[in-house]
Amino acid sequence: MLQKIVWPFSLAAAGMVSPAQAALPEPVKAMIEAAIASGKDAEVRSVVKFAKVANPDDVAEIDAMFAAYTAKKTQLAAAEKKAKMEAPFFENWTGEGELGGFRNTGNSSNVGISGGIKLAKDAVDWRLKFRARADYQRSNGVTSREQYAAALEPEYKIDDRLFIYGLAQYDRDRFQGFSSRYTVSGGIGYTVIKEKDIFLDVKAGPAWRLTEFTEGGSDSSIAGLIGLDLGWQIAKNLKLTQGAGATLASDAQSLTSANVIFSSGTNTLTATTGLDAKINGKLSARLSYAIEHETNPPDGREKTDTLSRATLVYDF
């Protein structure tokens, strides 16, 4: 992230305008300086535009202030890029830890413990994401919910919006009928929306899937993956997140025989919507709702599982 631009400084002392030219009215100068201090290009350009209209005799000084602002931003961006390129692998990671409870419907109906962690490293030409989650419930000596997931996702940036992704993912959910499921995928992604308060990434590519079933047997198949990630800072202390992914099997015919319940015969849809409310600087409360849908699950299993979570999230 770019450092805050320190303002004001003397344009006359810097030789950008002569002392005779430095006659911009103080209220106008203060307004431009306030816009520059915000670091928001749109606001700076708008204020500069109308300041020039209202003060045509001081265009040179206004232009000099704007030129100094853009030069400083360019300098800071170059310094940030250099720092990212030279940073060791274990530096510049960000992440969050999450812990709380959940209530689910579908193959089981109960409450339990939910925990997760997310890590991300954003470098100049690439980014690396890691996430892991566990949901577990045991009542009267009987496990009624046992779901684990972990994923590693590297991305190579082709340009400011286009990227190539890779994915290695592990899932375990005995109540959906599989003791282990491994997914490997790679493809292309694109940042459809990239603003300060909102972003939207979409991606798609081929995948390979290996599923080991709780009732015995396993299957590997070629599949396809599509997904999206949405983040929206609705207000200063309120954020909406939406993560969705669909894995489409290569042969999606209906399967009803118990001895052929393998992943190439089912499509999997997962979607999670979360709402974060900031408690203090690093701690937030999160309400989230997750759906996992299997078009052709093993016999006796529900097609759709839902999971409502209430958790505390700590950013680091």
C-alpha positions as CSV (number, residue, x, y, z in Angstrom):
1,M,0.0,0.0,0.0
2,L,1.3,3.5,-0.9
3,Q,2.5,5.6,2.0
4,K,0.6,8.7,2.9
5,I,1.8,11.7,1.0
6,V,3.1,14.3,3.4
7,W,1.8,17.8,2.6
8,P,2.3,20.7,2.4
9,F,5.8,21.7,1.3
10,S,7.1,24.8,-0.4
11,L,6.8,24.8,-4.2
12,A,8.8,28.1,-4.4
13,A,11.6,26.6,-2.4
14,A,11.6,23.5,-4.7
15,G,11.9,25.8,-7.7
16,M,8.6,24.7,-9.2
17,V,7.1,28.2,-9.0
18,S,8.7,31.6,-8.4
19,P,7.9,33.5,-5.2
20,A,5.9,36.0,-7.3
21,Q,3.8,33.2,-8.7
22,A,2.9,31.8,-5.2
23,A,-0.2,33.9,-4.8
24,L,-2.9,31.2,-4.6
25,P,-5.4,32.2,-1.9
26,E,-4.9,30.3,1.3
27,P,-8.4,28.7,1.5
28,V,-8.0,27.3,-2.1
29,K,-4.5,26.0,-1.3
30,A,-5.9,24.4,1.9
31,M,-8.6,22.7,-0.1
32,I,-6.2,21.3,-2.6
33,E,-3.9,20.2,0.2
34,A,-6.8,18.4,2.0
35,A,-7.7,16.5,-1.2
36,I,-4.0,15.6,-1.7
37,A,-3.8,14.3,1.9
38,S,-6.7,12.0,1.2
39,G,-4.7,10.2,-1.5
40,K,-7.7,9.7,-3.7
41,D,-6.9,10.6,-7.3
42,A,-10.6,11.2,-8.3
43,E,-11.0,13.8,-5.4
44,V,-7.7,15.5,-6.2
45,R,-8.4,15.8,-9.9
46,S,-11.9,17.2,-9.2
47,V,-10.7,19.8,-6.7
48,V,-7.8,20.8,-8.9
49,K,-10.2,21.2,-11.9
50,F,-12.6,23.5,-10.1
51,A,-9.7,25.4,-8.4
52,K,-8.3,26.3,-11.8
53,V,-11.7,27.4,-13.0
54,A,-12.2,29.6,-10.0
55,N,-8.6,30.9,-10.0
56,P,-7.5,31.3,-13.6
57,D,-4.6,33.6,-12.7
58,D,-3.1,30.9,-10.4
59,V,-3.2,27.9,-12.8
60,A,0.6,27.6,-12.8
61,E,0.8,27.2,-9.0
62,I,-2.2,24.7,-9.0
63,D,-0.5,22.7,-11.8
64,A,2.7,22.7,-9.8
65,M,0.9,21.3,-6.8
66,F,-0.7,18.6,-8.8
67,A,2.6,17.7,-10.6
68,A,4.3,17.4,-7.2
69,Y,1.5,15.2,-6.0
70,T,1.7,12.8,-9.0
71,A,5.5,12.8,-8.8
72,K,5.4,11.8,-5.1
73,K,2.9,9.0,-5.8
74,T,5.1,7.7,-8.6
75,Q,8.1,7.7,-6.3
76,L,6.2,5.9,-3.5
77,A,4.8,3.3,-6.0
78,A,8.3,2.6,-7.3
79,A,9.6,2.3,-3.7
80,E,6.8,-0.1,-2.8
81,K,7.4,-2.2,-5.9
82,K,11.1,-2.4,-5.1
83,A,10.4,-3.4,-1.5
84,K,8.1,-6.2,-2.7
85,M,10.7,-7.5,-5.1
86,E,13.4,-7.6,-2.5
87,A,11.3,-8.9,0.4
88,P,12.2,-12.4,1.7
89,F,9.5,-15.1,1.2
90,F,8.4,-15.1,4.8
91,E,7.8,-11.3,5.0
92,N,4.8,-9.2,3.9
93,W,2.1,-11.9,4.7
94,T,-1.3,-10.8,5.8
95,G,-4.1,-13.0,7.1
96,E,-6.9,-13.7,9.5
97,G,-7.8,-16.3,12.1
98,E,-11.5,-17.2,12.8
99,L,-13.1,-19.1,15.7
100,G,-16.7,-19.5,16.6
101,G,-19.8,-21.7,16.4
102,F,-22.2,-22.9,13.8
103,R,-25.6,-24.4,13.1
104,N,-26.2,-26.6,10.1
105,T,-29.1,-28.4,8.4
106,G,-29.1,-31.2,5.9
107,N,-27.3,-34.4,6.6
108,S,-27.0,-33.4,10.3
109,S,-28.7,-30.8,12.5
110,N,-26.7,-29.5,15.4
111,V,-24.4,-26.8,16.7
112,G,-20.6,-27.0,17.0
113,I,-17.2,-25.4,16.7
114,S,-15.8,-23.8,13.6
115,G,-12.3,-22.5,13.0
116,G,-10.3,-21.3,10.1
117,I,-7.2,-19.4,8.9
118,K,-6.4,-17.5,5.8
119,L,-3.0,-16.2,4.6
120,A,-2.0,-14.2,1.6
121,K,1.3,-12.8,0.2
122,D,1.0,-10.2,-2.6
123,A,4.2,-9.7,-4.5
124,V,4.9,-7.7,-7.7
125,D,4.2,-10.4,-10.3
126,W,2.5,-13.1,-8.2
127,R,0.4,-13.7,-5.1
128,L,0.0,-16.8,-2.9
129,K,-3.1,-17.7,-0.9
130,F,-3.6,-20.4,1.7
131,R,-6.8,-21.2,3.6
132,A,-7.8,-24.0,6.0
133,R,-11.1,-24.6,7.9
134,A,-12.4,-27.2,10.3
135,D,-16.0,-27.7,11.5
136,Y,-16.5,-30.4,14.2
137,Q,-19.3,-31.5,16.5
138,R,-19.5,-34.4,18.9
139,S,-22.6,-35.1,20.9
140,N,-23.1,-37.8,23.5
141,G,-19.9,-39.6,22.3
142,V,-21.0,-39.6,18.7
143,T,-19.5,-37.4,16.0
144,S,-22.2,-35.7,14.0
145,R,-20.1,-33.2,12.0
146,E,-16.6,-33.6,10.8
147,Q,-15.6,-31.4,7.9
148,Y,-12.0,-30.2,7.0
149,A,-10.7,-28.3,4.1
150,A,-7.4,-26.8,3.1
151,A,-6.3,-25.1,-0.2
152,L,-3.1,-23.5,-1.6
153,E,-3.7,-21.2,-4.6
154,P,-0.8,-19.4,-6.4
155,E,-1.5,-16.7,-8.9
156,Y,0.8,-15.2,-11.6
157,K,-0.2,-11.7,-12.7
158,I,-0.2,-11.2,-16.4
159,D,-1.2,-7.6,-16.0
160,D,-3.2,-5.4,-13.6
161,R,-6.3,-7.5,-14.0
162,L,-5.5,-10.7,-15.8
163,F,-3.9,-13.6,-14.0
164,I,-3.1,-17.3,-14.2
165,Y,-4.1,-19.4,-11.2
166,G,-3.2,-22.8,-9.8
167,L,-5.1,-24.7,-7.1
168,A,-4.4,-27.7,-4.8
169,Q,-7.2,-28.5,-2.5
170,Y,-8.1,-31.2,0.1
171,D,-11.6,-31.8,1.6
172,R,-12.9,-34.3,4.1
173,D,-16.6,-34.6,4.8
174,R,-17.9,-38.1,5.9
175,F,-21.4,-36.8,6.1
176,Q,-21.3,-36.0,2.4
177,G,-20.0,-39.4,1.7
178,F,-16.3,-39.0,1.2
179,S,-13.4,-39.5,3.6
180,S,-11.0,-37.6,1.3
181,R,-11.3,-35.5,-1.9
182,Y,-8.3,-34.0,-3.7
183,T,-8.7,-31.3,-6.4
184,V,-5.9,-29.9,-8.6
185,S,-6.8,-27.2,-11.0
186,G,-5.2,-24.5,-13.1
187,G,-6.6,-21.8,-15.5
188,I,-7.1,-18.1,-16.0
189,G,-8.7,-15.4,-13.9
190,Y,-9.8,-11.8,-14.4
191,T,-10.5,-9.0,-12.0
192,V,-13.8,-7.6,-13.3
193,I,-14.1,-4.9,-10.7
194,K,-11.1,-3.3,-8.9
195,E,-11.9,-0.3,-6.8
196,K,-10.9,0.8,-3.4
197,D,-14.1,-0.4,-1.7
198,I,-15.1,-3.3,-4.0
199,F,-13.5,-6.1,-6.1
200,L,-14.7,-9.0,-8.1
201,D,-12.5,-11.8,-9.4
202,V,-13.7,-14.6,-11.7
203,K,-11.7,-17.7,-12.8
204,A,-12.2,-20.9,-14.8
205,G,-10.1,-23.8,-15.9
206,P,-9.8,-27.6,-16.1
207,A,-9.4,-29.7,-13.0
208,W,-8.5,-33.2,-11.8
209,R,-10.3,-34.8,-8.9
210,L,-9.6,-37.9,-6.7
211,T,-12.4,-39.0,-4.3
212,E,-12.1,-41.6,-1.6
213,F,-15.6,-42.7,-0.4
214,T,-16.5,-43.5,3.2
215,E,-18.3,-46.7,2.1
216,G,-15.1,-47.9,0.3
217,G,-13.7,-47.4,-3.2
218,S,-12.3,-44.3,-4.9
219,D,-12.5,-42.5,-8.2
220,S,-10.4,-40.0,-10.2
221,S,-11.8,-37.9,-13.0
222,I,-11.2,-34.9,-15.2
223,A,-13.4,-32.0,-14.3
224,G,-13.7,-28.3,-14.8
225,L,-13.7,-25.4,-12.2
226,I,-15.3,-22.0,-12.3
227,G,-15.4,-19.6,-9.4
228,L,-15.8,-16.0,-8.2
229,D,-14.6,-13.9,-5.2
230,L,-16.3,-10.7,-4.2
231,G,-15.4,-8.2,-1.5
232,W,-17.3,-5.1,-0.8
233,Q,-16.5,-2.6,2.0
234,I,-20.1,-1.3,2.5
235,A,-19.2,1.1,5.2
236,K,-16.2,1.9,7.4
237,N,-16.9,-0.9,9.8
238,L,-19.0,-3.2,7.6
239,K,-17.8,-5.6,4.8
240,L,-19.6,-8.1,2.6
241,T,-17.8,-11.1,1.1
242,Q,-19.0,-13.7,-1.3
243,G,-17.0,-16.7,-2.4
244,A,-18.4,-19.2,-4.8
245,G,-17.1,-22.1,-6.7
246,A,-18.5,-24.8,-8.9
247,T,-16.7,-28.0,-10.0
248,L,-18.3,-29.5,-13.1
249,A,-17.7,-33.2,-13.7
250,S,-16.8,-34.4,-17.1
251,D,-19.7,-36.9,-17.3
252,A,-22.7,-35.6,-15.4
253,Q,-25.2,-38.3,-16.0
254,S,-27.5,-39.4,-13.2
255,L,-26.0,-42.2,-11.1
256,T,-28.2,-44.3,-8.8
257,S,-26.2,-47.5,-8.2
258,A,-24.3,-47.6,-4.8
259,N,-21.2,-49.1,-6.4
260,V,-20.7,-46.2,-8.9
261,I,-20.9,-43.2,-6.5
262,F,-17.8,-41.3,-7.8
263,S,-17.0,-37.7,-8.4
264,S,-17.2,-37.8,-12.2
265,G,-20.9,-38.4,-11.8
266,T,-21.7,-35.4,-9.6
267,N,-21.4,-31.7,-9.8
268,T,-20.4,-29.8,-6.7
269,L,-21.5,-26.3,-6.0
270,T,-20.2,-24.4,-2.9
271,A,-21.0,-20.8,-2.0
272,T,-20.3,-18.8,1.1
273,T,-21.6,-15.3,2.0
274,G,-20.2,-13.4,4.9
275,L,-20.9,-10.1,6.7
276,D,-18.1,-8.7,8.8
277,A,-18.7,-6.0,11.4
278,K,-15.6,-4.3,12.9
279,I,-15.3,-4.4,16.7
280,N,-12.0,-2.7,17.0
281,G,-8.8,-2.2,14.9
282,K,-8.1,-5.9,14.3
283,L,-11.1,-7.8,15.7
284,S,-14.4,-8.3,13.8
285,A,-17.6,-10.3,14.2
286,R,-18.6,-12.4,11.3
287,L,-22.0,-13.9,10.3
288,S,-21.7,-16.3,7.3
289,Y,-23.9,-18.7,5.4
290,A,-22.4,-21.6,3.3
291,I,-24.1,-23.9,0.9
292,E,-22.7,-27.1,-0.5
293,H,-24.7,-28.9,-3.2
294,E,-23.9,-32.3,-4.8
295,T,-26.1,-33.1,-7.8
296,N,-25.7,-36.8,-7.3
297,P,-24.6,-37.6,-3.8
298,P,-24.2,-41.2,-2.4
299,D,-27.5,-42.9,-1.6
300,G,-29.0,-41.8,1.7
301,R,-27.2,-38.4,1.6
302,E,-28.9,-35.1,1.2
303,K,-28.0,-33.1,-1.9
304,T,-27.6,-29.9,-0.1
305,D,-25.8,-29.0,3.2
306,T,-26.1,-25.5,4.7
307,L,-24.0,-24.1,7.4
308,S,-24.6,-20.9,9.4
309,R,-21.6,-19.6,11.4
310,A,-21.1,-16.9,14.0
311,T,-17.4,-16.3,14.5
312,L,-14.9,-13.8,15.7
313,V,-12.2,-12.8,13.2
314,Y,-8.7,-11.5,14.1
315,D,-6.7,-9.8,11.3
316,F,-2.9,-10.0,11.4
